[in-house]
Each structure stands twice: as structure tokens, then as C-alpha cells.
Amino acid sequence: QPRPPPPAPPLAPRLSTNAALFSDQITAMLAGADVAPSQYDDYYKEMQPQVFHHDRADDHLKMPIIMRNASPALIIELSLKYESFDSSLTATGALSCLSGAKTGRSPKDKRIVDSPESNKNVWWGPVNIPLSHQSFMINRERAVDYLRTRERVFVVDAFAGHDPEYRLKIRIICSRAYHALFMNNMLIPAEGKDLDNFVPDFVIYNAGSFPANRYVDGMTSSCSIDLNLERGEMVILGTQYAGEMKKGVLTLMMYHMTNRSQLCLHSSANESTLTGESTLFFGLSGTGKTTLSADPARLLIGDDEHVWTEKGLFNVEGGCYAKCANLSQDKEPEIFNAVRFGAVVENVVLDTKRNVDYDDLSITENTRCAYPLSFIPNAKSHAVGGHPTNVILLTCDATGVLPLVSKLTREQVVYHFASGFTSKMVGTEVGVTEPTIVFSSCYGEPFLMWHPLVYSEMLADKLANHSASAWLLNTGWIGSTGKRCPLKYTRAIIDSIHNGELAKGEFVREEVFGLLFPASCPGVPTELLNPASSWADKPQFRAASAKLARAFVDNFEKKGFAKTVSKEVLAQAPTVPEGYE
């Protein structure tokens, strides 16, 4: 059975020297030198004069204007001036941009370079498809060549992680102003001495406006997102969807934090203003991570990416990336009011007065807004927290058979976290136009680097070590009604979890999945807590339950989990009723 790796030493500090100033770094990158971030020191001492002399002798070399850590106001001004074909200002001052043909992530086009350093650690398969070093370098060269031909290039030097002990230095090099503002919001921009001495641990070359060469070995389309752990680089070609950069950083953290025995999680987190107790929310896009963590009665730590260390929690990001479909001030005031100057809205429709029409999803269901944490009134500026008291696994069950909320044992946590059942919501990936039942391990399978059971066992151990309670919260459909659970009921359940009332009540065991659901919950109609009560046609309910149970069992076997987990964990699998096998 996969186990968490022994702690690895922190990344070796890379010290900036007089020879390794930013201007030299960026010139070398765009001049075609294939130096990786980890090779900077040696490069500037030994290779720089020869390579620079050769490159500057080439007639084709013309360096673009470099805009490093430009202010949001300047980035917006340049976007409106030079990208007016798909950039505009909304009535509230947010920058509205289009991402072109790709309005969601392209997970089938993600590649991981198969290198000696990471080969034995990576969970190879459909999620992490191997790419040769040669193909990566060809794509890298293509991206650098494209960026060098632009009139101006944006560079964002920023940190991933609010804890200085574990944060990584990230550099983004991109040609679109919108991408620069997006990552300026999503990471923690370097300032002052941190910026003066900045030598990145990881570089993202975003040439998404230029296609990949489909004849390069390993390419299956004109889109390619390539991650090289050994070099500390990522190349984006053929997609302008900004979320690829954000999730690339999460994938990187999923690898490096686990390699240091720290638990990186696709989750949101918030904290009580009264007790300081924190809560983690796990879930894929569309399950409610961002919405539910933005609670006016609690402090927001972050909405999507966190690391649970021996000290507590820290947010990986400096901002939030919220879904905008059907957004309203009444239901989600914190997010609604964050759509203002400095924020980026993607693929939305504006009316004649430049107001965003959040109900118009004609471009994509996956409309989004990226804004800094500071735009949320109750967000923590230093986004760290203590060890969580409650951990909530969010699922959006489109079949309508799971309870709205269930209390989980340690073994159930491992089983359901490794399974990661939910319904993939429309628009979050290319081609997804209606809710689709999926099993996404750890509620973030596209971003996992190690085997899912490594993360699952680490989570279970964390829960045990810190006496945290675990819950499975269903934000999906109620019975056969075809309607999602109203947000007010979901918030009432969470309030009861936080004040301790739900844990003290009576629980009933559901017979197929073995889940313990509460007999009552303040603010929630009792008949909604038992999923069977929401189905008028009981045979249809039993058939739907059996179908989902069979899907759970098949997924666990297909991924090989059934052969590696303990018998106690395997016993948490649902029981497929007789006659439905």
C-alpha cells in the first residue's frame, strides 16, 4: 500500500548575485538559452558571456518590452489598449476578458516530463501522462520563440504559499495582460527586497495564444500543458484559459509539499471569529468550495488550495477564483461585490451599460472571476490558520441518492476521499455540457502527483492526530426533483456543524452506503435529510442507489485501490442490493 514518503529536505535556497539580476535572467530566457531555474547560479558564472555573445550576434534577436510586476491599473490600461478585441471594462471596474476557444481546462493535454528525479514518485496514467525531455524542450523553445516576438511581455514574480517556510517562488512569463493580472491576483506578488533578490524556483512560460506543433512526439492536439519537475518549468501552448496557470501551481505544490511530508489539498478553508477554529472544505469545481467558505460570519483563509503542515493550515494563493454563473448579490454578496476594479472576469456577457449579465451563459457555463483575497471584507491578510476542527468533503450528487450530510469515521474518510465521488459540473472542462458522474480521487484527481492513497492516508492520520471531525456534505440534487439543494439549507447544515449541534444529535444509518445521517438539523426540513423520503417512486430510488453503489465498487477496483487498502477501509464500500448486481 502506498505510504507517505519520508521528509525531503527543503529546496536549496537560490541566492541572487550581482551577476544574476532580473534583466540578465529574463534576457537569457528570451534569448533562447535553455537554462533552468536550478541552473541560474552556474549559468551566470560560466555560461552567460559565451551564450549572450552568440545570441546577440543573431539578426533575429529583438527583445520585447518587459513589464515586471506591473500595477493592476497599468495592466488593465495595456489590456484595454492592445487587447481591445476581447477586453473591456465592466460597469463596476473589473477587467472583462475572453479566453478564446478554450473556456475550461484541458486535462487530456497535460503532460509530465518523465525524469529520473520524479519517475518513481509520480502516479503515472491518464492523469499524469509522460512526456520525453526532448519533446518538452521543443515545446519550450516554441513558447520562448513566440514570447520573444511579442512587442511586450509581462513577468509576474510571486510566491505560492503564505508560510515562508514552505512557499515557492513562481515566475510567470506571458504575453497577454489579462494573464498577468490574473496571476497577480492568484499568487502573492513579491515586493521590496523579496523582489530585488527574486530567483524563481519555478517558471511558467505562457504562450497560450500560439499552438503546439502536433507533430512533436507526445502531442495529441494543438494544445499542450507541460510540467517539468526536474527543471522547475511549465510550458503552455494552444490555450488561453488562465486557469491552466493556477492549476499548474497547485500540481507543483501537490508534488513538492508531499515530498516534504506536508499535505497539499484541493480545498477551501475558513476560521471562526470567536474561537479561531478552522474548517476545511474539499470539492471539485461547482461543488461549493468557494461559495461556502465565503461566510460573512467567519474569516476566509482561502477558497481553493491549502497545505496542512505540522503547524496548521496555510493558503497557497493570494486570491480567489469564483464561478460567476447565476451570481447574485442576495445569495453571494461577498463574491458579487468583489467584481470591481482590479478583478478579472472571464467569458462573461455584458449588456449595453457594461453590467455583467451573470445569467447569460452563451459563451460558457464556466464564467469566472479572479480577485485578491483583500477584496473579501472578512478575509485574513496573512492567510494561515490552526489545525482544523472540522473537515467537510463536498460532493455534488446528481443522482439524488446520497444524504445531504453524513458523519464519517476514519475508514470512511479514506474510502470516500480516495473515491472522490461527485458530478462534474458543466463548463469546468472542455466538452462538459451537462452534469456527469465522476470519481475524482481526493476531490482533485487532475492535480494529484503521488498515488491517491498517499494523500488519503495522510489526511486520515491528520484527522486522528488533531481530533478533527469529518463530514460528507452533498450539495447536489434532492431526490428525483431535478433541483439542487437550496443554498440556505446547506449553510444551515454547516452552521450546525460549526456550533457543535449536529454532532450531538441522533444519527440514522443509510442501508446501501452505510452512511450515518442526522435525524434532524436546525433550519433544514427533516424529510430532506433522509434521501429516500425525497423519492415518490421507491423502486426507482432503490435502482438509482444500486447503480451508484455499483459505480463506487467498480471505480475502487478499476483504480486498484481494492487490492491495496486495509480490510477495514474496504469494508466501507457500499453494498449493492440483491437483484441489482
C-alpha positions in Angstrom: 0.0 0.0 0.0 1.4 3.4 -0.9 2.7 5.3 2.1 3.7 9.0 2.5 7.3 9.5 1.6 9.9 10.3 4.2 10.5 14.0 4.7 12.7 15.5 2.0 14.9 18.5 2.7 13.6 21.9 1.7 14.5 23.2 -1.7 18.0 24.5 -1.7 17.9 28.3 -1.4 18.9 30.1 -4.7 20.7 33.3 -3.9 20.6 36.2 -6.2 24.0 37.7 -7.0 25.1 40.8 -8.9 25.5 38.7 -12.0 22.0 37.2 -11.7 19.9 40.4 -11.8 16.5 40.2 -13.3 17.4 41.8 -16.5 20.0 39.2 -17.2 17.7 36.4 -16.2 14.9 37.4 -18.5 17.2 38.3 -21.3 18.8 34.8 -21.1 15.4 33.2 -21.1 14.1 35.0 -24.1 17.4 34.9 -26.0 16.9 31.1 -26.2 19.3 29.9 -23.5 17.9 26.6 -22.1 18.9 27.4 -18.6 16.5 26.1 -15.9 15.9 28.0 -12.6 18.0 25.5 -10.7 21.0 26.2 -13.0 20.9 30.0 -12.7 24.0 30.4 -10.5 26.2 28.2 -12.6 24.9 29.7 -15.8 25.7 33.3 -14.9 29.2 32.4 -13.7 30.3 30.2 -16.5 27.9 30.3 -19.5 26.5 33.8 -19.7 29.2 35.6 -21.6 29.5 33.0 -24.4 25.8 32.4 -24.8 24.9 36.1 -24.8 27.7 36.9 -27.3 26.4 34.2 -29.6 22.7 35.1 -29.3 23.2 38.9 -29.7 25.1 38.2 -32.9 21.9 36.7 -34.4 19.9 39.1 -36.6 16.6 37.8 -35.4 17.1 38.7 -31.7 14.9 41.6 -30.7 13.9 41.8 -27.1 10.3 42.8 -26.2 9.4 45.4 -23.7 9.4 43.7 -20.3 6.6 44.6 -17.8 7.7 43.2 -14.5 5.1 43.1 -11.6 3.2 46.0 -13.2 0.4 47.5 -11.1 -3.2 46.3 -11.8 -4.0 49.8 -13.1 -1.2 49.7 -15.7 -2.0 46.1 -16.7 -5.7 47.0 -17.2 -4.7 50.1 -19.2 -2.5 48.0 -21.5 -5.1 45.3 -21.9 -7.7 47.8 -23.0 -5.3 49.5 -25.4 -3.7 46.5 -27.0 -6.2 43.6 -26.5 -9.4 45.6 -27.2 -10.7 42.8 -29.4 -11.5 40.8 -26.3 -11.0 43.1 -23.3 -13.4 45.7 -21.8 -14.2 47.3 -18.5 -17.3 46.4 -16.7 -19.6 48.9 -15.0 -18.0 48.1 -11.6 -14.5 48.5 -13.0 -13.5 44.8 -13.4 -11.5 43.8 -16.5 -13.6 41.6 -18.7 -11.7 39.2 -21.0 -12.3 36.3 -23.3 -10.1 33.3 -23.2 -10.6 32.2 -26.9 -11.7 28.8 -27.9 -10.7 27.2 -24.6 -13.1 28.2 -21.8 -12.1 25.5 -19.4 -9.1 23.3 -18.5 -7.8 20.7 -21.0 -6.7 17.8 -18.7 -6.2 15.4 -21.6 -3.5 17.7 -23.0 -1.5 17.9 -19.7 1.9 16.2 -19.7 4.5 15.5 -17.0 8.2 15.1 -18.1 9.4 11.6 -17.2 12.7 12.4 -15.4 14.9 10.3 -13.1 14.2 12.6 -10.1 10.4 12.1 -10.1 9.8 8.9 -12.0 9.4 6.6 -9.0 7.1 9.1 -7.2 4.6 10.2 -9.9 1.3 8.4 -10.2 1.5 7.7 -13.9 -1.6 7.0 -16.0 -4.4 9.0 -17.5 -3.9 11.9 -15.1 -0.1 12.2 -15.4 0.8 11.3 -19.0 4.6 11.0 -19.5 6.4 13.3 -21.9 10.0 13.0 -23.1 12.6 15.6 -22.2 13.2 16.2 -25.9 9.5 16.9 -26.6 9.4 19.3 -23.6 12.5 21.2 -24.8 10.9 21.6 -28.3 7.7 22.9 -26.8 9.7 25.2 -24.5 11.7 26.6 -27.5 8.5 27.2 -29.4 7.0 29.1 -26.4 10.1 31.2 -25.9 10.3 32.0 -29.6 6.7 33.2 -29.6 7.1 35.3 -26.5 10.3 36.9 -27.9 8.4 38.1 -31.0 5.8 40.0 -28.9 6.0 43.7 -28.6 5.8 43.4 -24.8 6.0 40.6 -22.3 4.6 40.5 -18.8 6.5 39.0 -15.9 4.9 38.2 -12.6 7.3 37.3 -9.8 5.3 36.0 -6.9 5.0 33.4 -4.1 2.9 30.3 -3.8 2.2 29.9 -0.1 1.7 32.2 2.9 4.0 30.3 5.1 7.6 31.5 4.4 9.0 28.1 5.5 7.2 26.3 2.7 6.4 28.9 0.0 7.8 28.5 -3.5 9.0 31.4 -5.8 7.0 31.4 -9.0 7.7 33.4 -12.2 5.1 33.8 -14.9 6.2 35.0 -18.3 3.2 35.8 -20.6 2.1 37.9 -23.5 -1.5 38.7 -22.5 -2.1 41.4 -20.0 -5.1 39.5 -18.7 -2.9 36.6 -17.8 -0.6 38.9 -15.8 -3.4 40.4 -13.8 -4.9 37.0 -13.2 -1.7 35.6 -11.7 -1.1 38.9 -9.8 -4.4 38.2 -8.1 -4.0 34.5 -7.6 -0.5 34.4 -6.2 1.3 36.6 -3.6 3.3 39.3 -5.5 6.9 39.7 -4.4 7.7 43.2 -3.2 10.7 45.2 -1.9 13.8 43.2 -1.1 11.9 39.9 -1.9 11.5 41.2 -5.5 15.1 42.6 -5.7 16.5 39.2 -4.7 14.0 37.1 -6.6 15.3 33.9 -8.2 12.4 31.6 -9.1 12.0 28.0 -8.1 9.6 27.5 -10.9 8.9 29.3 -14.2 5.7 29.2 -16.3 6.1 30.1 -20.0 2.6 31.0 -21.1 2.5 31.2 -24.9 -1.2 30.0 -24.9 -2.0 32.2 -27.9 0.3 30.1 -30.1 -0.5 26.4 -30.9 1.7 23.4 -30.1 3.2 21.5 -33.0 1.0 18.4 -33.3 3.9 16.5 -35.0 6.0 16.7 -31.8 6.2 13.3 -30.2 3.5 13.0 -27.4 1.2 15.8 -28.7 -2.4 14.8 -29.4 -3.7 18.3 -30.3 -2.6 21.9 -30.8 -2.9 22.4 -27.0 -0.3 21.3 -24.6 0.4 22.0 -20.9 3.8 20.5 -20.0 5.2 20.3 -16.5 8.9 19.5 -15.9 9.6 18.9 -12.2 13.3 18.4 -12.7 13.8 21.7 -14.5 11.2 23.6 -12.5 9.3 24.8 -15.6 5.9 24.7 -17.2 5.0 25.4 -20.8 1.6 26.4 -22.0 0.7 26.3 -25.7 -2.6 26.4 -27.5 -4.9 27.5 -24.7 -5.5 31.0 -23.3 -7.6 29.7 -20.4 -6.0 31.4 -17.4 -7.0 28.5 -15.0 -4.2 26.4 -16.5 -1.6 28.5 -14.8 -3.4 28.4 -11.4 -3.8 24.6 -11.5 -0.2 24.2 -12.7 0.9 25.8 -9.5 -1.4 23.5 -7.5 0.0 20.4 -9.3 3.5 21.6 -8.4 2.6 22.1 -4.8 0.9 18.7 -4.7 4.3 17.2 -5.6 6.7 19.2 -3.5 4.7 19.5 -0.3 4.0 15.8 -0.2 7.7 15.2 -0.9 8.3 17.2 2.3 5.7 15.2 4.3 3.2 18.1 4.2 -0.4 17.6 3.0 -1.4 19.7 0.0 -5.1 19.8 -0.6 -7.6 21.0 -3.2 -9.8 22.7 -0.6 -11.1 25.9 0.8 -10.8 27.0 4.4 -12.2 29.5 6.9 -11.9 30.3 10.6 -14.3 31.2 13.4 -14.0 34.8 14.6 -14.9 33.7 18.1 -12.8 30.5 18.7 -10.2 30.6 16.0 -11.3 27.1 15.0 -10.8 26.4 11.3 -12.7 24.2 8.8 -11.5 22.6 5.5 -13.9 22.2 2.6 -12.9 19.7 -0.1 -14.5 19.6 -3.5 -14.2 19.9 -7.3 -15.3 22.9 -9.2 -19.0 23.5 -8.8 -19.5 21.7 -5.5 -19.4 24.9 -3.4 -15.9 25.3 -2.1 -15.7 29.0 -2.9 -19.3 29.8 -2.0 -19.4 28.0 1.3 -16.0 29.2 2.5 -17.1 32.9 1.9 -19.1 33.0 5.1 -19.8 36.5 6.5 -19.7 35.1 10.0 -16.2 33.6 9.6 -12.8 34.7 8.4 -11.8 33.4 5.0 -8.3 31.7 4.8 -8.7 30.7 1.1 -11.1 29.3 -1.4 -9.2 26.5 -3.3 -5.6 25.4 -2.4 -4.2 24.8 1.1 -1.4 22.9 2.8 -1.8 21.2 6.2 1.5 21.2 8.0 2.7 20.3 11.4 1.9 23.9 12.4 -1.6 24.2 10.9 -3.0 25.4 7.6 -1.7 27.9 5.0 -3.3 29.1 1.8 -1.2 28.6 -1.3 -2.8 31.5 -3.1 -3.3 35.2 -2.7 -6.7 35.4 -4.3 -9.9 33.6 -5.2 -11.2 32.2 -8.5 -15.0 32.1 -8.2 -17.7 30.8 -10.5 -20.0 33.5 -11.8 -22.8 31.6 -13.3 -26.1 33.0 -11.9 -24.2 35.1 -9.4 -26.4 37.4 -7.4 -25.8 39.9 -4.6 -28.6 38.3 -2.5 -27.1 34.8 -2.5 -23.4 35.5 -2.6 -22.8 39.1 -1.6 -19.0 38.7 -0.8 -18.3 37.3 -4.3 -20.7 39.7 -6.1 -19.1 42.8 -4.5 -15.6 41.5 -5.3 -16.2 42.1 -9.1 -14.6 45.5 -9.1 -11.5 47.4 -10.3 -8.5 45.0 -10.1 -10.6 41.9 -10.6 -10.7 39.8 -13.8 -14.0 38.3 -15.1 -13.7 35.7 -17.8 -16.0 34.9 -20.7 -19.0 36.8 -19.4 -21.6 38.7 -21.4 -22.0 42.5 -20.8 -25.2 44.5 -21.5 -25.2 47.9 -23.2 -24.4 49.6 -19.9 -21.4 47.3 -19.3 -23.2 45.4 -16.5 -22.3 41.7 -16.3 -25.3 39.5 -17.1 -24.5 36.6 -14.8 -27.4 34.6 -16.1 -26.2 34.7 -19.8 -24.1 31.6 -20.2 -24.0 31.7 -24.0 -20.2 31.9 -24.1 -19.7 29.2 -21.5 -21.2 27.8 -18.3 -17.8 28.2 -16.7 -17.8 32.0 -16.3 -15.3 33.1 -13.6 -13.9 36.0 -11.6 -10.4 36.2 -10.2 -9.8 38.7 -7.4 -7.4 39.3 -4.5 -8.2 38.0 -1.0 -8.3 41.6 0.1 -11.5 42.1 -1.9 -13.3 39.9 0.7 -14.0 42.0 3.7 -13.5 39.2 6.2 -10.5 37.5 4.6 -7.3 37.1 6.5 -4.4 39.1 5.1 -1.9 36.6 6.4 -3.8 33.5 5.2 -2.8 30.9 7.8 -4.8 29.1 10.4 -4.6 26.4 13.1 -5.3 22.7 12.8 -8.9 22.3 11.5 -11.6 21.2 13.9 -13.9 20.0 11.0 -13.2 18.6 7.6 -16.0 18.6 5.1 -15.9 16.5 1.9 -18.2 18.2 -0.6 -19.9 16.2 -3.3 -22.5 17.3 -5.8 -24.6 14.1 -6.3 -26.6 14.5 -9.5 -28.3 11.1 -8.8 -30.1 12.3 -5.7 -29.5 9.2 -3.6 -26.9 10.3 -1.0 -27.9 12.0 2.2 -27.4 15.8 2.4 -24.9 15.3 5.2 -23.2 12.3 6.9 -20.7 11.9 9.7 -17.7 9.9 8.7 -15.4 7.5 10.5 -11.6 7.4 9.9 -12.0 4.4 7.5 -14.9 6.1 5.7 -12.7 9.2 5.2 -10.0 7.1 3.5 -12.6 5.4 1.3 -14.6 8.4 0.2 -11.6 10.7 -0.1 -9.8 8.2 -2.3 -13.0 7.7 -4.3 -13.8 11.4 -4.6 -17.3 10.9 -6.0 -19.1 14.0 -7.4 -20.8 15.2 -10.6 -18.5 17.1 -12.9 -20.3 20.4 -13.4 -20.9 22.0 -16.8 -18.1 24.1 -18.3 -15.3 23.3 -15.9 -13.6 21.3 -18.6 -13.8 21.4 -22.4 -16.8 19.3 -23.7 -18.7 19.0 -20.4 -22.2 20.4 -21.2 -24.3 18.6 -18.5 -23.6 17.1 -15.0 -21.6 13.9 -15.4 -21.0 11.4 -12.6 -17.2 11.1 -12.0 -14.8 9.8 -9.4 -12.0 12.2 -8.9 -9.7 10.9 -6.2 -9.1 13.3 -3.3 -11.6 15.7 -4.9 -8.8 16.9 -7.2 -7.6 13.9 -9.3 -6.4 16.1 -12.2 -3.9 17.8 -9.9 -2.5 14.8 -8.0 1.1 13.8 -8.5 1.5 11.0 -6.0 -0.8 8.0 -5.6 -4.2 9.0 -4.2 -3.8 6.6 -1.2 -0.8 8.6 -0.1 -2.9 11.7 0.3 -5.8 9.8 1.8 -3.8 8.1 4.5 -2.0 11.4 5.3 -5.4 13.1 5.7 -6.8 10.3 7.9 -3.7 10.5 10.1 -4.0 14.3 10.4 -7.7 13.9 11.5 -6.7 11.3 14.1 -3.7 13.3 15.4 -5.7 16.5 15.8 -9.1 15.0 16.8 -10.9 16.6 13.9 -14.4 15.6 12.8 -15.1 14.6 9.2 -18.3 15.1 7.2 -19.7 14.2 3.8 -21.8 17.1 2.6 -24.0 16.7 -0.5 -24.7 20.0 -2.4 -26.3 18.2 -5.3 -29.8 17.2 -6.3 -32.6 16.5 -3.9 -34.2 13.1 -4.7 -35.8 12.9 -8.2 -36.9 16.6 -8.2 -34.2 17.6 -10.6 -33.3 20.6 -8.3 -30.2 21.3 -6.3 -30.3 21.6 -2.6 -31.1 25.3 -1.8 -28.0 27.1 -0.5 -29.8 28.2 2.6 -30.2 24.6 3.7 -26.5 23.8 3.0 -25.5 26.8 5.1 -27.8 25.8 7.9 -26.1 22.3 8.0 -22.7 23.9 8.1 -23.7 26.3 10.9 -24.9 23.2 12.9 -21.5 21.6 12.3 -19.6 24.6 13.4 -21.7 25.2 16.6 -21.5 21.5 17.5 -25.2 20.9 17.5 -25.2 18.4 14.6 -22.6 16.1 16.2 -24.7 15.9 19.4 -27.9 14.7 17.7 -29.2 11.3 16.7 -27.9 9.6 13.6 -29.5 7.0 11.3 -27.6 4.6 9.2 -28.3 4.5 5.5 -28.5 0.9 4.3 -26.7 0.9 1.0 -23.7 3.2 1.6 -23.6 2.7 5.4 -23.5 6.4 6.0 -24.7 7.9 9.3 -27.0 10.9 8.6 -28.7 13.1 11.2 -32.3 12.6 12.1 -32.8 16.3 12.4 -30.9 19.6 11.8 -32.0 23.1 12.7 -33.1 25.1 9.7 -33.5 22.0 7.4 -36.7 20.2 6.7 -36.5 16.8 8.3 -37.7 15.0 5.2 -34.8 16.2 3.2 -32.2 14.6 5.4 -33.3 11.1 4.5 -32.8 10.7 0.7 -35.4 8.0 0.4 -38.1 10.5 1.6 -37.4 12.7 -1.4 -38.4 10.0 -3.9 -42.1 9.3 -4.6 -41.1 6.2 -6.7 -39.3 3.9 -4.2 -38.3 1.2 -6.7 -36.8 4.0 -8.8 -34.8 5.2 -5.7 -33.5 1.7 -5.0 -32.5 1.3 -8.6 -30.7 4.6 -8.6 -28.9 3.7 -5.3 -27.8 0.4 -6.6 -26.5 2.0 -9.8 -24.4 4.4 -7.8 -23.2 1.8 -5.4 -22.0 -0.4 -8.3 -20.2 2.6 -9.7 -18.4 3.1 -6.4 -17.3 -0.5 -6.3 -16.2 -0.6 -9.9 -14.2 2.6 -9.5 -12.3 1.3 -6.5 -11.4 -1.9 -8.3 -10.6 -0.2 -11.6 -8.0 2.1 -9.9 -6.5 -0.8 -8.0 -7.5 0.6 -4.6 -9.4 -2.5 -3.5 -6.2 -4.5 -3.6 -4.1 -2.1 -1.6 -6.3 -0.6 1.2 -6.9 -2.3 4.5 -9.8 -4.6 5.0 -11.3 -2.0 7.4 -11.3 0.6 4.7 -12.6 -1.8 2.0 -15.5 -2.6 4.4 -16.8 0.9 3.9 -17.7 0.2 0.2 -21.4 0.3 -0.5 -23.5 -2.9 -0.6 -25.1 -3.4 -3.9 -28.6 -4.7 -3.2 -29.6 -8.2 -4.4 -31.1 -8.2 -7.8 -29.1 -5.2 -9.0 -25.7 -6.8 -9.4 
